[in-house]
Amino acid sequence: AQSVTQPDIHITVSEGASLELRCNYSYGATPYLFWYVQSPGQGLQLLLKYFSGDTLVQGIKGFEAEFKRSQSSFNLRKPSVHWSDAAEYFCAVAPPNNNAGNMLTFGGGTRLMVKP
Amino acid sequence: NAGVMQNPRHLVRRRGQEARLRCSPVKGHSHVYWYRQLPEEGLKFMVYLQKENIIDESGMPKERFSAEFPKEGPSILRIQQVVRGDSAAYFCASSRNGANTGELFFGEGSRLTVL
């Protein structure tokens, strides 16, 4: 069965500093990969996704993620964090076929706090 | 353009009561998914529905939980005889089709507290 691990439960960075959130997955083949963001009391918003092709994926709000097959990782990065980026970030995977619908498997999340 | 609408946003129930959570998908979306988020955990898939059909309920507890998505009206997640362990945030998501694009639109969730 697939699984997603986000090793860092909490991360605190200073505003303007760079950010990297880690995500590792366990899956038989290369799954579809996603990052979602959840602001307090809100639903999830899709930041970016990877299906195939270029392993560096650009998303919204200045985020990017890099797929590394050898490490089974899909880490999320941002060069300069803004206070409004404080939220919880979830990595997710889905089976790479069109019959599975959008049944995502989520990691446990990383809560990002931004210091002024 | 209304997004996914869930209500109630907050629901308090005593043990043994029933909880009904409603979800209206994005207009034009015919696929609905329910996820549960326990405190300090990620989201766990519960059930995937199309209009009038349950496609996959592999994440639903075998007892007390049921879901429907009728031809008309919102999708309903029903929890009978709630217990304290049912306290969680329940998120509904919708998509236009079932293709695996990750284009899920999430509601703001319904937070159930069982006393």
Contacts between the chains, C-beta under 8 A, distances in Angstrom:
chain1	res1	chain2	res2	distance
A	4	B	42	7.7
A	6	B	42	7.9
A	32	B	100	5.9
A	32	B	102	6.1
A	34	B	102	4.8
A	36	B	106	7.9
A	41	B	108	7.0
A	42	B	108	5.5
A	42	B	109	7.9
A	43	B	4	7.0
A	43	B	91	6.1
A	43	B	93	7.9
A	43	B	106	3.5
A	43	B	107	5.1
A	43	B	108	4.7
A	43	B	109	5.9
A	44	B	43	7.4
A	44	B	91	7.1
A	44	B	93	7.8
A	44	B	104	7.8
A	44	B	106	4.3
A	45	B	106	7.3
A	46	B	102	6.4
A	46	B	103	7.0
A	46	B	104	7.1
A	49	B	101	7.7
A	49	B	102	4.5
A	90	B	42	5.8
A	90	B	43	6.9
A	92	B	102	7.7
A	94	B	100	5.5
A	94	B	102	6.4
A	95	B	100	6.8
A	96	B	100	7.1
A	97	B	100	6.5
A	98	B	98	7.5
A	98	B	99	5.0
A	98	B	100	5.5
A	100	B	100	5.7
A	101	B	31	6.8
A	101	B	33	7.5
A	101	B	48	5.1
A	101	B	55	6.4
A	101	B	56	6.8
A	101	B	95	7.9
A	101	B	98	4.3
A	101	B	100	6.8
A	102	B	31	7.3
A	102	B	33	6.3
A	102	B	48	7.7
A	102	B	93	7.4
A	102	B	95	5.3
A	102	B	98	7.0
A	102	B	100	6.2
A	102	B	101	7.2
A	102	B	102	6.5
A	102	B	103	7.4
A	102	B	104	5.1
A	103	B	33	7.0
A	103	B	45	5.1
A	103	B	48	5.8
A	103	B	56	6.4
A	104	B	43	7.6
A	104	B	45	6.7
A	104	B	102	7.3
A	104	B	104	7.0
A	105	B	45	7.0
A	106	B	35	7.8
A	106	B	42	3.9
A	106	B	43	4.5
A	106	B	44	7.3
A	107	B	42	5.4
A	108	B	41	5.9
A	108	B	42	4.5
A	109	B	41	7.6
A	109	B	42	5.1
